[in-house]
Amino acid sequence: MRIALAQTRFPQSATEGSRIVRESITKAAKQQCDIICFPESIIPGLRGVGYSVEAYDHDRMTGILDEVRLHARNSGIAVILPMEWQDDLGLHIVAFMISESGEILGYQTKNQYDPDEDKFGYVPGTHRRVFEIKGVTLGIVICHEGWRYPETVRWAARQGARIVFHPQFTNEVTNPEFYQNAMICRSGENNIFFASVNYALASQNVTTTIISPFGERLTVAAPRQEQLLVWDIDPNQASRRLADRYHPELF
């Protein structure tokens, strides 16, 4: 399976976010990628991180989702599209899984929020799920979940995920080694591929990275640069051996 991670600029609007997504899909399709993933809340952008983000508009979100679905179908590539989404429970950060035929397979909500995000009105989701693309089971954890709640990644691996995608926003931090090593831990403690995708940011010391099931950094994006990170992986290398040996009933 050939995967693509799009380390993009932060969008100035939902419209620009849609354009960035569609342009990146086209580039990934030309490189014969099977799936592409984008950073956290690429549409309309993530609130509270120093950028102006427009008010939520559900009709606009629905229209953009349809645009991306059509582009995925025409390009023949699956897409993980992180965005804001409102339902009966409230406003969520989610990541939609769109198949290569443009079908919405569902979405994963962000269920664990950083305490600093509470003030922006986001509501945690209530469920986790996995998806299947071309016979490969995939999981999604969103930013803070992957850094601070390793149980979210373990859960996906226990459900058969061989790759866990990690849309994130991480600007300049004082301890980048924590984030870099957390990626290695999430893969090595479960024997899965861990694919983490950040924005291209002016003050960036944590970048888009793909980690092997053995804890190796397979490829790492350059900081502050827009880049499409592409890598061929063999899902069969993700044995999930350590994840399968977990005994939750003992805790």
N, C-alpha and C positions, 0 to 999 in steps of 0.2 A: 504494500500500500504506500502510495506517495502522498505525504501530507504537506500542507502549506500553512505557515503562520504569518499573518500580515501585521508587521510592526508599522503602524500607520501614524500620521500626525493626528492630533486631537481635532475633531471636527468643530467648525464654528457654528454649525447648525445641523438639524436633522437632514436637510437637503444635501448639504455637503457630505455628511456621513454616508448617505445613500450612494452618492457619486463615488466616494472613496471605496466603498464595499464593492460596487459593480466593477470599477476599474481593476481592483485587486482580483476579483473572481476571473476576469478576462485574462489577466496575467498568469494566474495559477492554471487555468484551463489550457493555455498555450504550452505550459510546461507539463501537461498531462497529469496533473495532480488529481487525486481521488476526492480530497476533502480540504477545505480551507477554514481556518478559525480566526476570529478577530478579537481585539481587546475588549475589556469590560465596558458595556453600555456604549458601544460605538455609535449607536443612535439613541438619543440625540446627543450623547456625551454624558459623562459622569458628573453629578452635582457635588459641590463642596470641595473641589480640588484646585480651585484657583482660576477656573474658566467660567465664562458666561454660558449658561445653558438655558435654552428657551423653555417655556412652560409646556407641560405634557399635553399632547393633543392626540387622543386615541384614534380619531379618523386618520390623522397623518401617519401615525405608527402603523395602522392597518394598511394604508396605501403603500408605504415603503416596504413592508413585509411582502406584499404582493409583487412589488417591483423586483425584489431580490429573488423571490420564488421563481419568477419568470426567467430572470437572468441565469439562475442556477440550472434550470431546465434547458435553456438554450445553449448553455456552456457545458452541460453534462458533468457537473461537479457538485458534490455535497457541500453544504455550508453550515457552519455554526455561527449564528448571528446573535451576539449579545445586544440587548436593548432594554428599554423600559417597557413595562406592560402592565396595564391595569385590569383587574378582574373584580369579582364581587368582594374579595377580601381587602383590596386596596392596591396601591402602586408597588410593583415589584421590580427588581432587577432580575432579568431572565436571560437565558441563552436558548434560542430556537434551534432545533435540528431540522434542517431542510435536506431532503434527499436529492440525488442527482437528477431525478425526474421532476423536481420542484414541489414534491409533496412535503407538507409539514408533518414530521413524525412526532412532534411534541416539543416541550421545552422544559428545561431545568431552572427552577427558581433559585435565587440566592437565599439560603435559609439561615445563615449565620452572618451577622453584620458586625463590623467594627463599631465599638461604642460611639465613636465620633460621627457615625453615619445616622444615628438615631434621629437627629434633628431634621432630616430631610424628608421625612414622611414615608420612607420605604417600609413595607410590611414584609416580614419573613415568609417564605413559602412553607408548606407543610409536608412536602413529599420529596423523595429522591427517586430517580429513575435512570435507566441506561437505555442506549439506542443501538441499532445495528445498521451499519453501512457496508455493503458488499461482503456480507457474511462475517464482519468483524464487530464485536461488541465494544462500545465506547461509553465512557462516562464523562461528566462535566462537573467541575467544581469552580466556583467563582471567587477569585481574589482572596479575601480574608479567610474564606473556608479552607483553601489549600495551604495557607501559611500557618494558621492557628488551630485548625480543626482537622487533624490528620484522619480522624474517623470518617470524614466524608469521602476521602480517597479510598480508604480501606473498604468502605461499604460498596463502592463501585466495583472494585477489584473482586470482592466476594460475590458480586452478581455476574461476574464473567468478563468485566471490562479488561481489555488488553492495552488500551490507551485511555488515559484520562487527560482531557483538555482543560486548560486552566486560564481562562480569560481574566486579565488583571489590569489594574492601574497602580503602578508603584513609582512615585516620583523620587527625588533625592532622599535617601535615608542615611542615618548615621551608622547603621550596622548592615551594610549590603551583604556581608558574609552570611548572616542569618538566612536571608532570602535565597541566596545562591545555594546554600547547603540544604535548605528546606526542600528545594526541588529534588535534590539527590536523595534525600530521605524518603520522600513520597514515592519515588520509583523503587528504590532499593528495598524498602520495608514491605513492598507488595509484589516485587518482581514484575513490574509493568512499565510501559512507556509513559512518560509524563511530559506533556507538551504545553509549555507556559508562554502566553503571548501578551506582551505589554505594548503600550504606545511608544512612539519616538518622542522623547521629552527633552527639553532644554537642559534640565538638571537630572540626568538619569544615570544611576549606577546599578540598576537591576534590569537586565534586558531579556528579550525573547530567547527561549532556550528549549531544546529537546534533549531529554535524558533517557538513556537506555534502561531496560529492566535490570541491568547490572550496576546502575549508578554512574554510568559514564556520560559526560557531556558530549553529545554527538555533534551538535552544532549550536552556536551562540551568535546572536545578532550584535552588531556594533551599536554602542550607545548613541542616542541623539539622531539616528539616521532612519529614514523610512526604508524598510527592507522587507522583501518577501522571502522568508526562510523556508526552504524546500528540502525534504529529506525522505529517502526511501527506507521504510521499516519493514521488518518481517514480523507480523503479529505473533507468529508461532514462538518467537523468542520470549514472549511475555508469558512465562509459565504460571504466574500468580501463586507460586509455591508457598511463599510465606503467608500470603493472604488466606489461602485455603487452610492453613494449619492453625489459624486463629480460633480460639475457643471462647466465644463471648459468654457462654453460660457459666464460665468460671469467675466472672466479674460481677 
